[in-house]
Amino acid sequence: MLGSTHGTLTSGLRARVVACGDGPRNAVHEAARPAASAGDLDVSGRPLYAPVPDLDRFFRPSSVAVVGASDAEGRPNTGITRQLVDWAARVGARLHPVHPTRTSVFGIDCFPSVRALPETVDLAVLLISDPLPVIEELAEVKAKFAVAFASGYAETGQEGAAAQARLAAAVERSGIRLLGPNTNLNAFEEFRDDLEGPAIALITQSGHQGRPVFTLQELGIRLSHWAPTGNEADLETADFISYFAERPEVGAIACYVEGLKDGRSFLLAADRAARRGVPVVAVKVGRTDTGARTAASHTGKLTGADTVVDAAMRQYGVIRVDGLDELQDTAALLARARRPVSDGVAVYSISGGTGAHFADLATAAGLRLPRLSDARQAELHQWIPSYLNVSNPIDNGGHPVGDWRGRRIIDSILADPDVGVLICPITGPFPPMSDRLAQDLVDAAEATDKLVCVVWGSPVGTEAAYRDTLLGSSRVATFRTFGNCVTAVRAHLSHHRFTAHYRSPFDEAPRTCSPSFRKAQALLRPGQLSEHAAKSLLRAYGIRVPREQLVTSAAAAVRAAALVGYPVVMKASAPQLAHKTELGLVKIGLTSASQVRDAYRELTDIARYEGVDLDGVLVCQMVERGVEMVVGVTQDELFGPTVTVGLGGVLVEVLHDTAVRVPPFGEDQARAMLTELRGHALLEGVRGGPPVDVDALVEVVLRVQRMALELGDQLSELDVNPLMVLPRGQGAVALDALAVCR
């Protein structure tokens, strides 16, 4: 049986099935929807499009109030106030200190309260331990944004969570947008303004975890914004993703995420970024139980079942990486690299061992290393000795890089139409050859629209070829490790493949309920349904089940078997009855009336002994030839209903070969789920077996998804196992089903 996720769904995710049938009809949606359409709802009353918050006045305010400002020596607020004074000067904002006992701070007139401010402020920075009383004052003077640095909220436990809830409620009443609490000064850092090209916008829930990305500026990579979201009592990661996706200067969004405030909001924001073609790269902690517990204690939010988080991110094109080094390298490449002209990767090195090692890593990661044509190899052998391999990876033996031949080789590789990316791993400095090679790579990169990557393997990193030549180029992507280069290039190619064919799942989401919904409503009962009732629910949604009858006597069982057709399967049927096989409550392959009578008596005897209150015995058609699959629905605390498909039968809990998606999704995603399974080959036919009806399996997945969307959290859990997928053209049959309702 599929595992059930227990807990209360967040209010933003709770499905309102009473809204079924009340939403607007399907409409055609542009790649970037106007804000007026942001109110569209799906069948459960949830929004289909992310509003884009206007954060311009947060990052570039005209006027700023600093509440709790200080210039007293040794006070913590003094350093913060000084930094804010400098930041306000850089962005051209008027700064107003607020303190009840001071007349000036750093020579700037100070006001005793927010109400005494001489103008409406765009941003109020709250350097006080309890921001709650000030929120109402800020609402009175119509401030737009506030930042709360105070800690001691949801990250500290139940009492802190209650305090944060009160703060969030006050913010909602006020109409102010709040960053924090438990945030820091990262939004007010000094960004370099002498760098050009697309920028990285950074979002972090822990300020220190963004430092490696922020310092990319020292390597010549531009950063435009830093949003330290803290506990996200109001503004959250999703708000900043939506905003940054619309900014023309942003080439990539880098995120460090400890917990998601609302799964649906995150997916809507990721959808907006995907529509715009803006890559989102994220470290999401919580892959392990330990990481999840630590993250929860730090931010006080749900981390979500990691398999669901991982699947949801892939579904919307969010590139998940594990380390901060991967975050910085992948975001930097995606921000700056042009759209690839081909997904073919050529590996070029001065050492056969280096090339072979890198080629192994690249191939294992799924990168395509095309074999260069015979004509191309012949051309390369004009400059490279004939005994060296140039089919890909390309080994030049070393000496050609030291003279005019080096640039000719690079240009020839880049001229191959099947090569879109050239990667040159340089394992260590060996002047003057490495200097010449680095310069040739930079010059070639300036002359091509293809991606040129270099891995500088020296642990020193002070060499002129690295610091000046490679890092001085805006066209060469430079890495320090093989692994990070492979990760970033794979993400670059995958992102552009994804966005080239991206169709928003929300465009395909149903706005009105199907006729099946009304039928299903009549079948729902609190608790676990009997198999017969669960199958009736499937039947209401057009999912095929075996011919069967529910009987309450041995004589009725014999009559039912004659109508269903031998051989038959007989099963005990009762609410709250799972794992019937383990109790001996299933009999298969019955071929005669006497076997049916004996089976009925045996099943009822076992049920009495086990204390099972039967509602009858099912006499079912026996379906044998096919592949056993499982299709199910569970409720995730962050994302709501999720749909799972995988290899089924009695080994489902042993194999764990499943794929997950968060509704809504279309047919393409349903088919992609199947290709993710390790046992996917079984569907295509193995050991002489016929291929199965994949189209029918996909249709069942989509119908189960429709059920999950329409019933919402009324359907706590659904487990169709096994779903027997028959040979191609013969369909799929749900042999057993378990459903738990609220």
Phi, psi and omega in degrees: 000139178295142180292145179257136176270120182264158179127171182267129177291148176295154186299328181290342182257347186295121184288131179256085186294342177296343180279352183302130180090352183260348184284167180291159179289165177302146178221165176275132185242133177286167180299321175240105188285145172293155184298335183295341182269002187294348181270003180300139184238152175270189186297337181261009177083014180265149181293150181255349183221143184274126171292149178257109180293142178276096183258011181304316183283350172283310183280333180227069182285156171274330181216143185227134172252134177248103184272120187093020181297149182209149169232016180287134182298133176087355179274138179302324183290343183293313179297321179294317180298317179299317179297320180291325176299315179295317181296316180301322178295321181293322184267000177078032181257146173279127184252134181237107174291146177231121177201135187291341186241004183246145176262339176206155176223122184052038177078007180255135180306133182249144183248145186287338181205169177297322182296338182273359182300144184282351181205165174288129183260147175283324187221132174244123178259119190258103179262050184230155186287331180233097183283348188304311182297331184284334183301316180295322177295319179296324178296321180298323182266009173061041172293150184269316185227154173219151175237126179248116180274341188303141174254187181092027181250226190299340180289349185258352181127197188297316181296318178294323178296322178294320177296321179293323178297321178294320178296315180298320179295319179295320178296317180298320178293327187284332185085357177280149172262130186246135169258125182110199002286189178062040176247193185211198190267009187301329180295341185250023176291164175269114179265141177294134180251011180258007181259147182243174178091174179301145186251164170263131169258132190247134176233125178221146173267343174236119188301317184295332182289349176267353184303316180300323179288318181300323182284356173302337178301329179290344176259009176091012181257128189281138169243140183252325185213157170220119179248104177269100194279342178059227185278351175057048174297333178225273179299137184228175180308317182300321179299317183285326174299313180299318181293311183296327180298337180265355182277126185294334183278348185275121177263337178201153178246123178252132185231140165245113189242124175266317177209147178266132179291319183209117183299319181298315179299320179298316181293322177298320178292317178297324177297318179298316179297319179295319177300323182275352181075019181267119182289140175243120180247131188221136160266121177240110180284161181113016177293330179247164178299320180296313178299322180294318179295318180296317180297319181296321181290336182275322185241348176072023179240165178288140175267339177080155175296124191295327178296325178289317178302314181299314181294318181297320179296315178299320183300328182250016172079012176284128184269110183266127177238166187263324187243161178293330176294320176294323179299313183291317182290319181290316179297320180297316180295314183294328179291326192254334187285145176282166178299131183292143177271343177201154178265008178284135182247129174252132179253122185236126183213169177262007182220130178298322179295317179298314181298317181294318179299311182294321179298322176299312181297317182294316181294319178297331179277359177094007176284147182264119177253092184291145174285127180292148182295159179301321180296319179294319179295321178298320178296316180296327180288355170295330185243345182245134180308145187293338182279355180264148182281129178231017182284335181117105012289158183254123180248120181263356177082350176107302189298322182298339182286347184272359181219200185299338183292331185303312181292323179300319180296313181299314180298322180295317179297315181292338179284347180290125183295341181271359180254120176250341182224130173249125178242126179240103175279123176248106191285343178187161181286139175214070182301150000272358185296318181292328177296316180293319180298315180299316180294320178298320179295318178296315181296320179293321180296325179292338185260003183230159173263009179266158183278129176244123180241142177232135171254112179266106190274355181295134178284350183282302176077014178254001184293144181298324180298327178275304187294319187263308187287303185287309181290341177281353180263133175272357184255337179265132174267118185250134181235163177253345180226150176301314185299316180294325177296313180298315179301314184291317180294318177300316179297319179299310181292319181295319180300315183287328172296317183296309184290333180296331183241015187289129171236120185299126175301330182289335175293332183264357183292138179292137178265335180234154182282149178281164174302335180298329183301315181295321177297317183294323182303325181287345184262343187287134175223144178301140178096189181278127179282158171291163178302319181297317180291322179296321178292327176297324177296317177297317181298325179298331179261017173077019178267127186290135174235164180293159169297131182201158174223144176264122186235160181233015176208160179295320180297317179295328179294319179296316179296320180295322180296321179295323180286320181289321181101127180286155353287159182232164173244140176238135183223144170291143181232126179195148171298154178063018181253111176240164177054054182297326183299318182298332180269001182076025185259025175226132176234127184242161173068034180278130189239002182213163179298321181294321178295322180294316180298313180298319181296320179300312182297319182294319180296317181290326177295314180298318181299317178297317181296321182275356180075028180267124180271096186288145166261002177149186177237133178272130172251114192238149168301138178265122180244120190247320195266110179165188178250129181279124178238168173233137173229131185212171177229133169227163178259118177266142184297331182265317191254355182081217183293136175233150182246134181238141172225145180187183175290133188247206183085198186287345183263010185301322182279348178269315185284323183051039180261085185225162173230147187235145170221153175259120176298149005273154171208159184258187183298324182297321178289325177297319178290323178297326178302319183292322181290340178284344184287138177297328181267023183303328182300334179299330180287338182268355180096122179228153177051044176086355180285154181282153171295148184264175185277082181297324180300319179293322178297316178299319180296322177295316179302317181291324178290322175295320176300317180300318178299316180297319180293317186283323182275340177057221184279005168295332178259098182290323186200141174222135181224103175264101186204118002271149165262111182275114179266117187275171178305156187312131179090355184253356173091195180219144185232128177279103184282332180210156180205144174233132179225135176241127184241159175257000000 
